[in-house]
């Protein structure tokens, strides 16, 4: 565990003291402000607190992860189970896309290998030598010796 980024009790206490000094200084400066400015600041503070409360975790959204007693976690669909077949269909779309992608890749690879084999066959059949010459061990020896002499 990286202890350089974990706050200790001393640093937390120092931060708390600093925050108290800053708020005391800001509060002491508001006494000298005119009434209309202090009211606008108070209204802004109330609005900021209201927005902060709304950002906090809403209670109506269920957590999508359920922890079981054995320590393993499973994914859930949330709290709304009314549209079971629709959510099952939507969750199957990525799986269907994966299967279709794998089938397309398989077809493309088969086609490429068939094209490569056809190209080799065409080269063998249009060559001056008959295809049986390539299978003859004496022909292979002839190619090796002729390569050394050239």
VMD Tcl script that builds the backbone (N, CA, C; Angstrom):
set m [mol new atoms 450]
animate dup $m
set s [atomselect $m all]
$s set {name element resname resid chain x y z} {
  {N N UNK 1 A 0.842 -1.180 0.000}
  {CA C UNK 1 A 0.000 0.000 0.000}
  {C C UNK 1 A 0.880 1.234 0.000}
  {N N UNK 2 A 0.525 2.209 -0.771}
  {CA C UNK 2 A 1.305 3.429 -0.883}
  {C C UNK 2 A 0.926 4.357 0.263}
  {N N UNK 3 A 1.843 4.541 1.229}
  {CA C UNK 3 A 1.530 5.359 2.397}
  {C C UNK 3 A 1.778 6.835 2.150}
  {N N UNK 4 A 2.383 7.192 1.015}
  {CA C UNK 4 A 2.663 8.597 0.734}
  {C C UNK 4 A 1.389 9.390 0.465}
  {N N UNK 5 A 0.335 8.738 -0.019}
  {CA C UNK 5 A -0.894 9.438 -0.369}
  {C C UNK 5 A -1.996 9.257 0.667}
  {N N UNK 6 A -1.760 8.520 1.739}
  {CA C UNK 6 A -2.786 8.341 2.757}
  {C C UNK 6 A -2.602 9.405 3.831}
  {N N UNK 7 A -3.682 10.153 4.138}
  {CA C UNK 7 A -3.544 11.216 5.148}
  {C C UNK 7 A -3.472 10.618 6.550}
  {N N UNK 8 A -2.638 11.196 7.362}
  {CA C UNK 8 A -2.539 10.762 8.750}
  {C C UNK 8 A -3.425 11.652 9.595}
  {N N UNK 9 A -3.515 11.313 10.864}
  {CA C UNK 9 A -4.358 12.095 11.774}
  {C C UNK 9 A -3.798 13.505 11.941}
  {N N UNK 10 A -2.469 13.632 11.918}
  {CA C UNK 10 A -1.860 14.966 12.081}
  {C C UNK 10 A -2.168 15.861 10.886}
  {N N UNK 11 A -2.056 15.318 9.664}
  {CA C UNK 11 A -2.332 16.149 8.491}
  {C C UNK 11 A -3.804 16.501 8.408}
  {N N UNK 12 A -4.676 15.589 8.820}
  {CA C UNK 12 A -6.108 15.892 8.820}
  {C C UNK 12 A -6.422 16.984 9.841}
  {N N UNK 13 A -5.782 16.927 11.004}
  {CA C UNK 13 A -6.010 17.954 12.030}
  {C C UNK 13 A -5.483 19.305 11.552}
  {N N UNK 14 A -4.324 19.303 10.887}
  {CA C UNK 14 A -3.772 20.555 10.365}
  {C C UNK 14 A -4.688 21.143 9.295}
  {N N UNK 15 A -5.234 20.290 8.436}
  {CA C UNK 15 A -6.152 20.769 7.399}
  {C C UNK 15 A -7.422 21.327 8.028}
  {N N UNK 16 A -7.904 20.696 9.080}
  {CA C UNK 16 A -9.102 21.174 9.768}
  {C C UNK 16 A -8.849 22.552 10.407}
  {N N UNK 17 A -7.684 22.729 11.038}
  {CA C UNK 17 A -7.344 24.024 11.645}
  {C C UNK 17 A -7.248 25.112 10.581}
  {N N UNK 18 A -6.637 24.773 9.429}
  {CA C UNK 18 A -6.518 25.744 8.346}
  {C C UNK 18 A -7.903 26.143 7.834}
  {N N UNK 19 A -8.788 25.153 7.672}
  {CA C UNK 19 A -10.140 25.443 7.194}
  {C C UNK 19 A -10.883 26.330 8.179}
  {N N UNK 20 A -10.721 26.109 9.462}
  {CA C UNK 20 A -11.381 26.941 10.468}
  {C C UNK 20 A -10.849 28.377 10.431}
  {N N UNK 21 A -9.533 28.545 10.224}
  {CA C UNK 21 A -8.965 29.894 10.144}
  {C C UNK 21 A -9.486 30.635 8.912}
  {N N UNK 22 A -9.572 29.912 7.775}
  {CA C UNK 22 A -10.050 30.549 6.542}
  {C C UNK 22 A -11.503 30.965 6.689}
  {N N UNK 23 A -12.341 30.081 7.238}
  {CA C UNK 23 A -13.757 30.435 7.400}
  {C C UNK 23 A -13.933 31.577 8.401}
  {N N UNK 24 A -13.119 31.619 9.446}
  {CA C UNK 24 A -13.216 32.725 10.416}
  {C C UNK 24 A -12.833 34.041 9.750}
  {N N UNK 25 A -11.807 34.010 8.914}
  {CA C UNK 25 A -11.373 35.234 8.220}
  {C C UNK 25 A -12.445 35.705 7.244}
  {N N UNK 26 A -13.037 34.758 6.507}
  {CA C UNK 26 A -14.092 35.134 5.561}
  {C C UNK 26 A -15.322 35.653 6.291}
  {N N UNK 27 A -15.667 35.049 7.405}
  {CA C UNK 27 A -16.836 35.499 8.171}
  {C C UNK 27 A -16.617 36.883 8.761}
  {N N UNK 28 A -15.400 37.166 9.188}
  {CA C UNK 28 A -15.147 38.485 9.768}
  {C C UNK 28 A -15.223 39.577 8.708}
  {N N UNK 29 A -14.959 39.267 7.475}
  {CA C UNK 29 A -15.023 40.265 6.421}
  {C C UNK 29 A -16.433 40.569 5.974}
  {N N UNK 30 A -17.393 39.690 6.250}
  {CA C UNK 30 A -18.767 39.917 5.800}
  {C C UNK 30 A -19.508 40.931 6.666}
  {N N UNK 31 A -19.006 41.227 7.844}
  {CA C UNK 31 A -19.694 42.181 8.717}
  {C C UNK 31 A -19.661 43.592 8.139}
  {N N UNK 32 A -18.652 43.906 7.364}
  {CA C UNK 32 A -18.500 45.251 6.817}
  {C C UNK 32 A -19.222 45.442 5.490}
  {N N UNK 33 A -19.797 44.370 4.921}
  {CA C UNK 33 A -20.451 44.455 3.613}
  {C C UNK 33 A -21.840 45.076 3.736}
  {N N UNK 34 A -22.295 45.754 2.683}
  {CA C UNK 34 A -23.673 46.285 2.693}
  {C C UNK 34 A -24.693 45.148 2.717}
  {N N UNK 35 A -25.923 45.489 3.100}
  {CA C UNK 35 A -26.975 44.496 3.287}
  {C C UNK 35 A -27.290 43.753 1.990}
  {N N UNK 36 A -27.389 44.442 0.862}
  {CA C UNK 36 A -27.768 43.777 -0.390}
  {C C UNK 36 A -26.703 42.759 -0.841}
  {N N UNK 37 A -25.439 43.082 -0.634}
  {CA C UNK 37 A -24.378 42.141 -1.025}
  {C C UNK 37 A -24.383 40.925 -0.096}
  {N N UNK 38 A -24.560 41.128 1.198}
  {CA C UNK 38 A -24.586 39.992 2.127}
  {C C UNK 38 A -25.792 39.092 1.856}
  {N N UNK 39 A -26.934 39.684 1.437}
  {CA C UNK 39 A -28.100 38.869 1.096}
  {C C UNK 39 A -27.859 38.047 -0.172}
  {N N UNK 40 A -27.188 38.648 -1.167}
  {CA C UNK 40 A -26.865 37.888 -2.384}
  {C C UNK 40 A -25.910 36.739 -2.068}
  {N N UNK 41 A -24.937 36.993 -1.191}
  {CA C UNK 41 A -24.017 35.925 -0.792}
  {C C UNK 41 A -24.746 34.804 -0.052}
  {N N UNK 42 A -25.675 35.181 0.840}
  {CA C UNK 42 A -26.449 34.177 1.570}
  {C C UNK 42 A -27.291 33.347 0.610}
  {N N UNK 43 A -27.939 34.011 -0.390}
  {CA C UNK 43 A -28.755 33.295 -1.370}
  {C C UNK 43 A -27.880 32.367 -2.223}
  {N N UNK 44 A -26.704 32.813 -2.567}
  {CA C UNK 44 A -25.786 31.972 -3.345}
  {C C UNK 44 A -25.343 30.760 -2.541}
  {N N UNK 45 A -25.099 30.972 -1.232}
  {CA C UNK 45 A -24.726 29.854 -0.363}
  {C C UNK 45 A -25.839 28.820 -0.295}
  {N N UNK 46 A -27.088 29.293 -0.173}
  {CA C UNK 46 A -28.238 28.378 -0.105}
  {C C UNK 46 A -28.374 27.602 -1.415}
  {N N UNK 47 A -28.205 28.273 -2.548}
  {CA C UNK 47 A -28.285 27.595 -3.841}
  {C C UNK 47 A -27.179 26.556 -3.989}
  {N N UNK 48 A -25.992 26.894 -3.562}
  {CA C UNK 48 A -24.873 25.953 -3.667}
  {C C UNK 48 A -25.131 24.717 -2.813}
  {N N UNK 49 A -25.661 24.917 -1.610}
  {CA C UNK 49 A -25.961 23.768 -0.756}
  {C C UNK 49 A -27.084 22.917 -1.332}
  {N N UNK 50 A -28.071 23.561 -1.954}
  {CA C UNK 50 A -29.166 22.803 -2.558}
  {C C UNK 50 A -28.655 21.957 -3.718}
  {N N UNK 51 A -27.785 22.517 -4.528}
  {CA C UNK 51 A -27.219 21.757 -5.652}
  {C C UNK 51 A -26.329 20.634 -5.156}
  {N N UNK 52 A -25.610 20.873 -4.097}
  {CA C UNK 52 A -24.737 19.848 -3.535}
  {C C UNK 52 A -25.544 18.661 -3.032}
  {N N UNK 53 A -26.675 18.903 -2.440}
  {CA C UNK 53 A -27.511 17.814 -1.936}
  {C C UNK 53 A -28.078 16.991 -3.084}
  {N N UNK 54 A -28.419 17.629 -4.214}
  {CA C UNK 54 A -28.953 16.891 -5.354}
  {C C UNK 54 A -27.912 16.004 -5.998}
  {N N UNK 55 A -26.653 16.405 -5.969}
  {CA C UNK 55 A -25.587 15.638 -6.588}
  {C C UNK 55 A -25.294 14.383 -5.774}
  {N N UNK 56 A -25.570 14.395 -4.490}
  {CA C UNK 56 A -25.332 13.222 -3.658}
  {C C UNK 56 A -26.117 12.038 -4.213}
  {N N UNK 57 A -25.709 10.835 -3.865}
  {CA C UNK 57 A -26.255 9.598 -4.437}
  {C C UNK 57 A -27.772 9.556 -4.315}
  {N N UNK 58 A -28.495 9.502 -5.458}
  {CA C UNK 58 A -29.948 9.415 -5.414}
  {C C UNK 58 A -30.394 8.074 -4.831}
  {N N UNK 59 A -31.468 8.116 -4.057}
  {CA C UNK 59 A -31.934 6.898 -3.385}
  {C C UNK 59 A -32.711 5.981 -4.306}
  {N N UNK 60 A -33.244 6.483 -5.441}
  {CA C UNK 60 A -34.098 5.661 -6.290}
  {C C UNK 60 A -33.323 4.776 -7.255}
  {N N UNK 61 A -32.011 4.956 -7.373}
  {CA C UNK 61 A -31.213 4.135 -8.281}
  {C C UNK 61 A -30.578 3.005 -7.482}
  {N N UNK 62 A -30.854 1.777 -7.909}
  {CA C UNK 62 A -30.291 0.619 -7.222}
  {C C UNK 62 A -28.879 0.355 -7.724}
  {N N UNK 63 A -28.051 -0.189 -6.873}
  {CA C UNK 63 A -26.678 -0.504 -7.250}
  {C C UNK 63 A -26.665 -1.698 -8.197}
  {N N UNK 64 A -25.889 -1.647 -9.293}
  {CA C UNK 64 A -25.873 -2.745 -10.244}
  {C C UNK 64 A -25.023 -3.923 -9.811}
  {N N UNK 65 A -24.283 -3.823 -8.710}
  {CA C UNK 65 A -23.442 -4.916 -8.251}
  {C C UNK 65 A -23.987 -5.417 -6.934}
  {N N UNK 66 A -24.159 -6.735 -6.840}
  {CA C UNK 66 A -24.668 -7.351 -5.635}
  {C C UNK 66 A -23.563 -8.213 -5.050}
  {N N UNK 67 A -23.202 -7.988 -3.803}
  {CA C UNK 67 A -22.158 -8.779 -3.160}
  {C C UNK 67 A -22.822 -9.908 -2.407}
  {N N UNK 68 A -22.372 -11.123 -2.696}
  {CA C UNK 68 A -22.929 -12.318 -2.067}
  {C C UNK 68 A -22.061 -12.658 -0.863}
  {N N UNK 69 A -22.582 -13.433 0.060}
  {CA C UNK 69 A -21.878 -13.754 1.294}
  {C C UNK 69 A -20.519 -14.391 1.102}
  {N N UNK 70 A -20.291 -15.062 0.006}
  {CA C UNK 70 A -19.008 -15.730 -0.199}
  {C C UNK 70 A -17.929 -14.769 -0.663}
  {N N UNK 71 A -18.258 -13.524 -0.910}
  {CA C UNK 71 A -17.267 -12.553 -1.328}
  {C C UNK 71 A -17.200 -12.363 -2.827}
  {N N UNK 72 A -18.001 -13.066 -3.606}
  {CA C UNK 72 A -18.008 -12.869 -5.051}
  {C C UNK 72 A -19.088 -11.856 -5.402}
  {N N UNK 73 A -18.950 -11.225 -6.545}
  {CA C UNK 73 A -19.899 -10.205 -6.970}
  {C C UNK 73 A -20.524 -10.618 -8.293}
  {N N UNK 74 A -21.794 -10.288 -8.457}
  {CA C UNK 74 A -22.489 -10.548 -9.713}
  {C C UNK 74 A -23.118 -9.259 -10.189}
  {N N UNK 75 A -23.279 -9.131 -11.490}
  {CA C UNK 75 A -23.912 -7.940 -12.038}
  {C C UNK 75 A -25.418 -8.127 -12.046}
  {N N UNK 76 A -26.124 -7.084 -11.643}
  {CA C UNK 76 A -27.569 -7.113 -11.679}
  {C C UNK 76 A -28.083 -6.094 -12.665}
  {N N UNK 77 A -29.375 -6.089 -12.909}
  {CA C UNK 77 A -29.971 -5.159 -13.865}
  {C C UNK 77 A -30.523 -3.920 -13.184}
  {N N UNK 78 A -30.316 -3.754 -11.908}
  {CA C UNK 78 A -30.869 -2.606 -11.214}
  {C C UNK 78 A -32.184 -2.969 -10.559}
  {N N UNK 79 A -32.934 -1.960 -10.163}
  {CA C UNK 79 A -34.162 -2.210 -9.426}
  {C C UNK 79 A -35.378 -2.485 -10.285}
  {N N UNK 80 A -35.394 -2.084 -11.556}
  {CA C UNK 80 A -36.578 -2.208 -12.400}
  {C C UNK 80 A -36.575 -3.546 -13.120}
  {N N UNK 81 A -37.496 -4.436 -12.757}
  {CA C UNK 81 A -37.580 -5.755 -13.386}
  {C C UNK 81 A -38.820 -5.879 -14.278}
  {N N UNK 82 A -39.542 -4.775 -14.534}
  {CA C UNK 82 A -40.771 -4.853 -15.327}
  {C C UNK 82 A -40.501 -5.187 -16.784}
  {N N UNK 83 A -39.468 -4.634 -17.365}
  {CA C UNK 83 A -39.192 -4.876 -18.779}
  {C C UNK 83 A -38.120 -5.946 -18.913}
  {N N UNK 84 A -38.406 -7.149 -18.446}
  {CA C UNK 84 A -37.428 -8.231 -18.429}
  {C C UNK 84 A -36.993 -8.676 -19.799}
  {N N UNK 85 A -37.934 -8.858 -20.725}
  {CA C UNK 85 A -37.558 -9.357 -22.051}
  {C C UNK 85 A -36.831 -8.288 -22.845}
  {N N UNK 86 A -37.183 -7.013 -22.640}
  {CA C UNK 86 A -36.512 -5.942 -23.381}
  {C C UNK 86 A -35.058 -5.799 -22.923}
  {N N UNK 87 A -34.830 -5.822 -21.628}
  {CA C UNK 87 A -33.452 -5.704 -21.133}
  {C C UNK 87 A -32.633 -6.931 -21.479}
  {N N UNK 88 A -33.267 -8.109 -21.526}
  {CA C UNK 88 A -32.550 -9.321 -21.941}
  {C C UNK 88 A -32.158 -9.219 -23.415}
  {N N UNK 89 A -33.047 -8.665 -24.231}
  {CA C UNK 89 A -32.746 -8.499 -25.653}
  {C C UNK 89 A -31.615 -7.492 -25.851}
  {N N UNK 90 A -31.659 -6.391 -25.125}
  {CA C UNK 90 A -30.618 -5.371 -25.248}
  {C C UNK 90 A -29.276 -5.904 -24.762}
  {N N UNK 91 A -29.282 -6.715 -23.719}
  {CA C UNK 91 A -28.019 -7.259 -23.228}
  {C C UNK 91 A -27.475 -8.348 -24.145}
  {N N UNK 92 A -28.300 -8.930 -25.016}
  {CA C UNK 92 A -27.833 -9.953 -25.953}
  {C C UNK 92 A -27.239 -9.342 -27.220}
  {N N UNK 93 A -27.469 -8.077 -27.475}
  {CA C UNK 93 A -26.971 -7.431 -28.700}
  {C C UNK 93 A -25.446 -7.494 -28.808}
  {N N UNK 94 A -24.666 -7.201 -27.761}
  {CA C UNK 94 A -23.212 -7.318 -27.909}
  {C C UNK 94 A -22.755 -8.745 -28.214}
  {N N UNK 95 A -23.412 -9.723 -27.623}
  {CA C UNK 95 A -23.058 -11.117 -27.899}
  {C C UNK 95 A -23.344 -11.472 -29.352}
  {N N UNK 96 A -24.462 -11.019 -29.873}
  {CA C UNK 96 A -24.798 -11.274 -31.276}
  {C C UNK 96 A -23.794 -10.586 -32.193}
  {N N UNK 97 A -23.407 -9.357 -31.855}
  {CA C UNK 97 A -22.414 -8.638 -32.664}
  {C C UNK 97 A -21.076 -9.369 -32.653}
  {N N UNK 98 A -20.693 -9.929 -31.523}
  {CA C UNK 98 A -19.448 -10.687 -31.426}
  {C C UNK 98 A -19.491 -11.927 -32.301}
  {N N UNK 99 A -20.589 -12.663 -32.255}
  {CA C UNK 99 A -20.716 -13.885 -33.063}
  {C C UNK 99 A -20.692 -13.545 -34.548}
  {N N UNK 100 A -21.407 -12.496 -34.948}
  {CA C UNK 100 A -21.418 -12.095 -36.357}
  {C C UNK 100 A -20.014 -11.680 -36.799}
  {N N UNK 101 A -19.300 -10.951 -35.955}
  {CA C UNK 101 A -17.947 -10.547 -36.281}
  {C C UNK 101 A -17.017 -11.737 -36.452}
  {N N UNK 102 A -17.132 -12.725 -35.578}
  {CA C UNK 102 A -16.297 -13.925 -35.694}
  {C C UNK 102 A -16.613 -14.710 -36.968}
  {N N UNK 103 A -17.877 -14.789 -37.341}
  {CA C UNK 103 A -18.250 -15.494 -38.569}
  {C C UNK 103 A -17.691 -14.770 -39.788}
  {N N UNK 104 A -17.774 -13.447 -39.801}
  {CA C UNK 104 A -17.251 -12.673 -40.929}
  {C C UNK 104 A -15.735 -12.842 -41.040}
  {N N UNK 105 A -15.036 -12.829 -39.909}
  {CA C UNK 105 A -13.583 -13.031 -39.923}
  {C C UNK 105 A -13.243 -14.415 -40.446}
  {N N UNK 106 A -13.986 -15.445 -40.038}
  {CA C UNK 106 A -13.742 -16.814 -40.507}
  {C C UNK 106 A -13.953 -16.922 -42.014}
  {N N UNK 107 A -15.000 -16.315 -42.519}
  {CA C UNK 107 A -15.273 -16.360 -43.964}
  {C C UNK 107 A -14.161 -15.646 -44.726}
  {N N UNK 108 A -13.717 -14.507 -44.227}
  {CA C UNK 108 A -12.656 -13.755 -44.903}
  {C C UNK 108 A -11.348 -14.538 -44.912}
  {N N UNK 109 A -11.016 -15.208 -43.817}
  {CA C UNK 109 A -9.782 -15.999 -43.772}
  {C C UNK 109 A -9.858 -17.197 -44.707}
  {N N UNK 110 A -11.014 -17.861 -44.753}
  {CA C UNK 110 A -11.174 -18.986 -45.682}
  {C C UNK 110 A -11.018 -18.528 -47.125}
  {N N UNK 111 A -11.593 -17.379 -47.436}
  {CA C UNK 111 A -11.501 -16.853 -48.796}
  {C C UNK 111 A -10.058 -16.480 -49.152}
  {N N UNK 112 A -9.350 -15.873 -48.208}
  {CA C UNK 112 A -7.947 -15.516 -48.461}
  {C C UNK 112 A -7.081 -16.743 -48.670}
  {N N UNK 113 A -7.272 -17.783 -47.858}
  {CA C UNK 113 A -6.453 -18.993 -48.035}
  {C C UNK 113 A -6.806 -19.696 -49.339}
  {N N UNK 114 A -8.065 -19.695 -49.750}
  {CA C UNK 114 A -8.452 -20.296 -51.034}
  {C C UNK 114 A -7.837 -19.517 -52.193}
  {N N UNK 115 A -7.800 -18.181 -52.084}
  {CA C UNK 115 A -7.170 -17.373 -53.127}
  {C C UNK 115 A -5.666 -17.637 -53.209}
  {N N UNK 116 A -5.020 -17.801 -52.065}
  {CA C UNK 116 A -3.592 -18.100 -52.064}
  {C C UNK 116 A -3.311 -19.456 -52.705}
  {N N UNK 117 A -4.113 -20.458 -52.367}
  {CA C UNK 117 A -3.936 -21.786 -52.966}
  {C C UNK 117 A -4.199 -21.755 -54.467}
  {N N UNK 118 A -5.194 -21.012 -54.883}
  {CA C UNK 118 A -5.499 -20.911 -56.311}
  {C C UNK 118 A -4.358 -20.224 -57.052}
  {N N UNK 119 A -3.735 -19.253 -56.432}
  {CA C UNK 119 A -2.612 -18.562 -57.055}
  {C C UNK 119 A -1.418 -19.509 -57.236}
  {N N UNK 120 A -1.130 -20.326 -56.221}
  {CA C UNK 120 A -0.032 -21.300 -56.328}
  {C C UNK 120 A -0.355 -22.342 -57.396}
  {N N UNK 121 A -1.590 -22.835 -57.408}
  {CA C UNK 121 A -1.985 -23.825 -58.427}
  {C C UNK 121 A -1.866 -23.248 -59.831}
  {N N UNK 122 A -2.283 -22.002 -59.991}
  {CA C UNK 122 A -2.196 -21.385 -61.313}
  {C C UNK 122 A -0.740 -21.227 -61.739}
  {N N UNK 123 A 0.134 -20.877 -60.810}
  {CA C UNK 123 A 1.554 -20.739 -61.142}
  {C C UNK 123 A 2.154 -22.079 -61.529}
  {N N UNK 124 A 1.761 -23.152 -60.842}
  {CA C UNK 124 A 2.284 -24.480 -61.177}
  {C C UNK 124 A 1.782 -24.962 -62.532}
  {N N UNK 125 A 0.523 -24.722 -62.811}
  {CA C UNK 125 A -0.058 -25.229 -64.058}
  {C C UNK 125 A 0.382 -24.426 -65.274}
  {N N UNK 126 A 0.714 -23.180 -65.120}
  {CA C UNK 126 A 1.145 -22.374 -66.267}
  {C C UNK 126 A 2.654 -22.386 -66.455}
  {N N UNK 127 A 3.389 -23.077 -65.574}
  {CA C UNK 127 A 4.843 -23.153 -65.682}
  {C C UNK 127 A 5.233 -24.095 -66.824}
  {N N UNK 128 A 6.469 -23.971 -67.288}
  {CA C UNK 128 A 6.958 -24.822 -68.365}
  {C C UNK 128 A 7.157 -26.261 -67.904}
  {N N UNK 129 A 7.447 -26.471 -66.625}
  {CA C UNK 129 A 7.657 -27.819 -66.104}
  {C C UNK 129 A 6.335 -28.452 -65.700}
  {N N UNK 130 A 6.225 -29.757 -65.837}
  {CA C UNK 130 A 5.009 -30.425 -65.341}
  {C C UNK 130 A 5.033 -30.467 -63.809}
  {N N UNK 131 A 3.887 -30.519 -63.156}
  {CA C UNK 131 A 3.829 -30.530 -61.684}
  {C C UNK 131 A 4.546 -31.725 -61.071}
  {N N UNK 132 A 4.650 -32.860 -61.794}
  {CA C UNK 132 A 5.321 -34.038 -61.247}
  {C C UNK 132 A 6.810 -33.790 -61.074}
  {N N UNK 133 A 7.385 -32.847 -61.800}
  {CA C UNK 133 A 8.813 -32.570 -61.696}
  {C C UNK 133 A 9.161 -31.999 -60.325}
  {N N UNK 134 A 8.253 -31.254 -59.723}
  {CA C UNK 134 A 8.538 -30.679 -58.412}
  {C C UNK 134 A 8.584 -31.749 -57.334}
  {N N UNK 135 A 7.905 -32.876 -57.525}
  {CA C UNK 135 A 7.898 -33.965 -56.552}
  {C C UNK 135 A 9.088 -34.902 -56.735}
  {N N UNK 136 A 9.802 -34.829 -57.823}
  {CA C UNK 136 A 10.933 -35.707 -58.112}
  {C C UNK 136 A 12.141 -35.277 -57.287}
  {N N UNK 137 A 12.752 -36.183 -56.467}
  {CA C UNK 137 A 13.907 -35.810 -55.664}
  {C C UNK 137 A 15.115 -35.455 -56.524}
  {N N UNK 138 A 15.244 -36.024 -57.691}
  {CA C UNK 138 A 16.351 -35.693 -58.574}
  {C C UNK 138 A 16.246 -34.263 -59.083}
  {N N UNK 139 A 15.015 -33.759 -59.287}
  {CA C UNK 139 A 14.811 -32.393 -59.746}
  {C C UNK 139 A 15.250 -31.395 -58.679}
  {N N UNK 140 A 14.966 -31.726 -57.401}
  {CA C UNK 140 A 15.386 -30.860 -56.300}
  {C C UNK 140 A 16.908 -30.801 -56.256}
  {N N UNK 141 A 17.573 -31.967 -56.448}
  {CA C UNK 141 A 19.033 -31.995 -56.480}
  {C C UNK 141 A 19.568 -31.192 -57.659}
  {N N UNK 142 A 18.889 -31.298 -58.814}
  {CA C UNK 142 A 19.284 -30.529 -60.000}
  {C C UNK 142 A 19.200 -29.030 -59.735}
  {N N UNK 143 A 18.129 -28.581 -59.047}
  {CA C UNK 143 A 17.986 -27.163 -58.725}
  {C C UNK 143 A 19.089 -26.690 -57.790}
  {N N UNK 144 A 19.472 -27.542 -56.803}
  {CA C UNK 144 A 20.522 -27.165 -55.852}
  {C C UNK 144 A 21.871 -27.035 -56.553}
  {N N UNK 145 A 22.188 -27.982 -57.433}
  {CA C UNK 145 A 23.490 -27.923 -58.118}
  {C C UNK 145 A 23.524 -26.790 -59.133}
  {N N UNK 146 A 22.406 -26.536 -59.789}
  {CA C UNK 146 A 22.402 -25.445 -60.774}
  {C C UNK 146 A 22.464 -24.085 -60.080}
  {N N UNK 147 A 21.976 -24.000 -58.879}
  {CA C UNK 147 A 22.053 -22.741 -58.121}
  {C C UNK 147 A 23.486 -22.471 -57.688}
  {N N UNK 148 A 24.251 -23.554 -57.400}
  {CA C UNK 148 A 25.643 -23.376 -56.976}
  {C C UNK 148 A 26.528 -22.964 -58.147}
  {N N UNK 149 A 26.224 -23.467 -59.325}
  {CA C UNK 149 A 27.052 -23.146 -60.492}
  {C C UNK 149 A 26.802 -21.746 -60.998}
  {N N UNK 150 A 25.669 -21.184 -60.770}
  {CA C UNK 150 A 25.338 -19.835 -61.280}
  {C C UNK 150 A 25.843 -18.809 -60.394}
}
mol reanalyze $m
mol bondsrecalc $m
mol representation Tube
mol addrep $m
